[in-house]
Amino acid sequence: MLRRRHRINLSHRVTSREAPPQNIPEPVTTPQLDPNAAVRAAVSGKCDCPYDTDSRGRSCGKRSAYSRPSGRSPVCYVGHR
């Protein structure tokens, strides 16, 4: 039995590099948070953070637990997590 060898037509192959897609989305960037931004809104009547107010409506400031060297140390600002 005699076998025939078939020639393969390679003319359909692309020899040059294809152009990259034109609709490439821009990379997504994460917004930068201010490290000194408050973690939560001010609370009245409890002095955990300096921006809280006491029961009389005055700012806690240096009297807050955050500002004291000993005792509790709550997280009050984004950069201090």
C-alpha positions as CSV (number, residue, x, y, z in Angstrom):
1,M,0.0,0.0,0.0
2,L,1.3,3.4,-1.0
3,R,0.9,6.3,1.4
4,R,0.6,9.9,0.3
5,R,2.1,12.7,2.2
6,H,-0.1,15.7,2.4
7,R,1.2,19.2,2.4
8,I,-0.1,21.5,5.1
9,N,-1.0,25.0,4.0
10,L,0.6,27.4,6.5
11,S,-0.5,30.6,4.7
12,H,-3.3,31.3,7.2
13,R,-0.9,31.8,10.1
14,V,0.0,35.3,11.2
15,T,3.7,35.9,11.2
16,S,3.7,39.4,12.7
17,R,2.8,40.3,16.3
18,E,-0.8,41.3,16.8
19,A,-1.4,44.8,18.1
20,P,-2.4,45.1,21.8
21,P,-6.0,45.7,22.6
22,Q,-7.0,49.3,22.4
23,N,-9.5,49.3,25.3
24,I,-7.2,48.7,28.3
25,P,-8.8,50.0,31.5
26,E,-6.8,52.3,33.7
27,P,-5.4,50.7,36.9
28,V,-7.5,51.1,40.0
29,T,-5.9,53.2,42.7
30,T,-6.9,53.1,46.4
31,P,-7.7,56.5,47.8
32,Q,-5.2,57.6,50.4
33,L,-6.7,58.3,53.8
34,D,-5.4,61.2,56.0
35,P,-3.6,59.5,58.9
36,N,-4.9,62.3,61.2
37,A,-8.5,61.8,60.3
38,A,-10.9,60.8,63.1
39,V,-11.9,57.1,63.1
40,R,-15.4,57.9,64.3
41,A,-17.7,60.9,65.0
42,A,-17.4,62.7,68.3
43,V,-19.3,61.2,71.2
44,S,-20.8,63.4,73.9
45,G,-20.4,62.5,77.6
46,K,-17.5,60.1,77.2
47,C,-13.9,61.3,76.9
48,D,-12.2,58.5,74.9
49,C,-10.7,60.7,72.2
50,P,-9.6,64.3,72.2
51,Y,-12.3,65.4,69.8
52,D,-15.1,64.0,72.0
53,T,-17.1,66.3,74.3
54,D,-17.9,66.0,78.0
55,S,-21.4,66.0,79.5
56,R,-21.2,69.8,79.6
57,G,-20.5,70.0,75.9
58,R,-16.8,71.1,76.2
59,S,-14.1,69.4,74.2
60,C,-12.2,66.7,76.1
61,G,-8.8,67.5,74.6
62,K,-6.0,66.6,77.0
63,R,-8.5,65.1,79.5
64,S,-9.3,62.2,77.1
65,A,-8.2,58.6,77.7
66,Y,-6.2,58.9,74.4
67,S,-4.1,61.8,75.8
68,R,-3.3,60.2,79.1
69,P,-0.1,58.2,79.4
70,S,-1.6,55.4,81.5
71,G,-4.9,53.5,81.3
72,R,-6.9,52.7,78.2
73,S,-5.6,53.7,74.8
74,P,-8.5,53.8,72.3
75,V,-7.9,54.1,68.6
76,C,-9.0,57.7,67.7
77,Y,-7.2,58.4,64.4
78,V,-6.8,56.4,61.1
79,G,-3.0,56.4,61.3
80,H,-2.9,54.9,64.8
81,R,-4.6,51.6,63.9
